Amino acid sequence: MRVIDDATFEEYVMWYLKRDFWKRGRADPPRIEDFDWCLREMYLEHLDRIKPEFSGAKWSRVVIDQLVEMESWVAPPFKWLNEEGLLPDNGDRHISTIADRVIEKKFFYGPRPNAMRAKSMYSYYRMLKDGLLRFSGINRLVLWHDKSKNETELFDGIARVLPMIVLARSGGRVIPTEAYYGE
């Protein structure tokens, strides 16, 4: 992982809401001048995308281009990962283990997935395979390093990263990936 520059909690919040507005096709994304509204919006509508410790954390923008590093991250305990059978019974949430399950289940070659986020993952797979997706700007990831567990959680972007890992394991390349990194 290479640090591009420093970032702030406020930048993360603004980026997340701009991405959310973009995904939903909403006009007029929020502005930094409206940060109080943005923070309320995060706590009211996106509670799963913010942690109490975020506001006092050190934030950076980073680039990751090593598959082994990406595979060492852990996934958040998303319900849809379990519903789609991508989490093993032992509860291992390492991205490498989940990627193994995706390959084992032929996830991208069988029937379309059920959960909305799983459907997004399928779409990202198609876009990556066709060379139409980059992981920067609006599509960057969010990583959170939990010092007490000494692990890095892929806090936002699992549906984008898993398809890249699957493609990389089958001879594709790892796309340099931007992320917000909090610790």
C-alpha positions as CSV (number, residue, x, y, z in Angstrom):
1,M,0.0,0.0,0.0
2,R,1.3,3.4,-1.0
3,V,0.1,6.6,0.6
4,I,-1.0,9.2,-2.0
5,D,-1.8,12.0,0.5
6,D,-3.5,12.8,3.8
7,A,-7.3,12.8,3.9
8,T,-9.9,13.7,6.6
9,F,-13.0,12.3,8.1
10,E,-15.0,15.1,6.4
11,E,-13.6,14.1,3.0
12,Y,-14.6,10.5,3.6
13,V,-18.2,11.5,4.5
14,M,-18.5,13.8,1.5
15,W,-17.1,11.2,-0.8
16,Y,-19.5,8.5,0.5
17,L,-22.5,10.7,0.1
18,K,-21.5,11.8,-3.4
19,R,-21.1,8.2,-4.3
20,D,-24.5,7.4,-2.8
21,F,-26.1,10.3,-4.7
22,W,-24.4,9.1,-7.9
23,K,-25.6,5.5,-7.5
24,R,-29.1,6.6,-6.9
25,G,-29.2,9.1,-9.7
26,R,-29.9,12.0,-7.4
27,A,-29.0,15.5,-8.6
28,D,-27.1,18.1,-6.6
29,P,-24.7,16.1,-4.4
30,P,-24.0,17.6,-1.0
31,R,-21.4,20.3,-0.5
32,I,-18.8,20.7,2.2
33,E,-20.6,23.8,3.3
34,D,-23.5,21.5,4.3
35,F,-21.3,19.2,6.4
36,D,-23.6,19.2,9.4
37,W,-26.5,18.0,7.2
38,C,-24.1,15.4,5.7
39,L,-23.1,14.1,9.1
40,R,-26.7,13.7,10.1
41,E,-27.5,12.0,6.8
42,M,-24.7,9.5,7.5
43,Y,-25.9,8.7,11.0
44,L,-29.6,8.5,9.9
45,E,-29.3,6.8,6.5
46,H,-25.9,5.1,6.4
47,L,-25.2,4.0,9.9
48,D,-23.5,0.8,8.6
49,R,-20.9,3.1,6.8
50,I,-19.7,5.0,9.8
51,K,-18.1,4.1,13.1
52,P,-17.9,6.3,16.2
53,E,-14.1,6.2,16.0
54,F,-14.0,7.6,12.4
55,S,-14.2,11.2,13.4
56,G,-11.0,11.1,15.5
57,A,-9.1,8.8,13.2
58,K,-6.1,9.5,11.0
59,W,-7.2,9.3,7.3
60,S,-5.2,8.9,4.1
61,R,-5.8,8.2,0.4
62,V,-3.8,5.2,-0.6
63,V,-3.1,3.0,-3.7
64,I,-3.0,-0.8,-3.5
65,D,-1.7,-2.9,-6.4
66,Q,-0.8,-6.2,-4.7
67,L,-3.2,-9.1,-4.8
68,V,-1.7,-10.6,-1.6
69,E,-2.5,-7.4,0.3
70,M,-6.1,-7.3,-0.9
71,E,-6.6,-10.9,0.0
72,S,-5.4,-10.2,3.6
73,W,-8.3,-7.8,4.3
74,V,-11.4,-8.9,6.2
75,A,-15.0,-8.3,5.0
76,P,-17.6,-6.6,7.2
77,P,-20.2,-9.1,8.6
78,F,-22.6,-8.4,5.7
79,K,-25.8,-10.5,5.9
80,W,-25.8,-11.0,2.1
81,L,-22.4,-12.7,2.1
82,N,-23.9,-15.4,4.3
83,E,-27.2,-15.5,2.3
84,E,-25.2,-16.1,-0.9
85,G,-23.2,-18.9,0.8
86,L,-19.9,-16.9,0.5
87,L,-19.0,-17.1,4.2
88,P,-17.6,-20.5,5.4
89,D,-19.2,-22.1,8.5
90,N,-16.2,-21.2,10.6
91,G,-16.9,-17.5,10.1
92,D,-13.6,-16.7,8.4
93,R,-14.2,-13.3,6.8
94,H,-10.8,-12.9,5.1
95,I,-11.2,-11.7,1.5
96,S,-9.0,-14.6,0.3
97,T,-11.4,-17.1,1.9
98,I,-14.5,-15.4,0.4
99,A,-12.8,-15.3,-3.0
100,D,-12.1,-19.0,-2.7
101,R,-15.9,-19.5,-2.1
102,V,-16.8,-17.3,-5.1
103,I,-14.6,-19.5,-7.3
104,E,-15.8,-22.7,-5.8
105,K,-19.4,-21.9,-6.2
106,K,-18.9,-20.6,-9.8
107,F,-20.6,-17.5,-8.6
108,F,-20.2,-15.6,-11.8
109,Y,-21.1,-18.5,-14.1
110,G,-24.3,-19.8,-12.4
111,P,-27.7,-18.4,-11.8
112,R,-27.9,-14.7,-11.0
113,P,-27.5,-13.9,-7.3
114,N,-30.4,-12.9,-5.2
115,A,-29.2,-10.1,-2.8
116,M,-29.0,-6.6,-4.3
117,R,-25.3,-6.2,-3.3
118,A,-24.5,-9.6,-4.8
119,K,-26.2,-8.5,-8.0
120,S,-23.9,-5.4,-8.0
121,M,-20.9,-7.7,-7.6
122,Y,-22.0,-9.6,-10.7
123,S,-22.3,-6.3,-12.6
124,Y,-18.9,-5.2,-11.4
125,Y,-17.5,-8.6,-12.6
126,R,-18.9,-8.0,-16.1
127,M,-17.5,-4.4,-16.2
128,L,-14.1,-5.5,-15.0
129,K,-13.9,-8.3,-17.5
130,D,-14.8,-5.8,-20.3
131,G,-12.2,-3.3,-19.0
132,L,-14.9,-0.7,-18.1
133,L,-14.2,-0.2,-14.4
134,R,-11.5,1.6,-12.6
135,F,-11.1,1.9,-8.8
136,S,-10.5,5.6,-8.3
137,G,-12.5,8.7,-7.6
138,I,-16.1,7.8,-7.1
139,N,-15.2,4.0,-7.2
140,R,-12.4,4.0,-4.7
141,L,-12.6,1.7,-1.6
142,V,-12.7,2.4,2.1
143,L,-10.4,0.5,4.4
144,W,-10.4,0.6,8.2
145,H,-7.5,-0.7,10.2
146,D,-8.5,-2.0,13.6
147,K,-5.4,-1.7,15.7
148,S,-6.8,-3.8,18.5
149,K,-7.3,-6.8,16.1
150,N,-4.4,-5.8,13.9
151,E,-6.5,-6.3,10.8
152,T,-7.7,-4.2,8.0
153,E,-11.4,-4.3,7.1
154,L,-12.6,-3.7,3.6
155,F,-15.3,-1.3,5.0
156,D,-16.7,-0.3,1.6
157,G,-16.1,-2.0,-1.8
158,I,-16.3,-5.7,-1.3
159,A,-18.7,-6.1,-4.3
160,R,-16.0,-4.3,-6.4
161,V,-12.9,-6.0,-5.1
162,L,-14.0,-9.7,-5.1
163,P,-14.6,-9.8,-8.9
164,M,-11.1,-8.3,-9.5
165,I,-9.5,-10.9,-7.2
166,V,-11.3,-13.7,-9.0
167,L,-10.2,-12.4,-12.4
168,A,-6.7,-11.8,-11.2
169,R,-6.5,-15.4,-10.0
170,S,-7.5,-16.6,-13.4
171,G,-4.8,-14.7,-15.2
172,G,-6.1,-11.1,-15.2
173,R,-4.3,-8.3,-13.6
174,V,-4.8,-6.4,-10.4
175,I,-6.0,-2.9,-11.2
176,P,-4.2,-0.2,-9.1
177,T,-6.9,0.6,-6.5
178,E,-7.4,3.8,-4.6
179,A,-8.9,3.8,-1.1
180,Y,-9.6,5.9,1.9
181,Y,-7.6,4.4,4.7
182,G,-8.6,5.1,8.3
183,E,-6.8,4.0,11.4
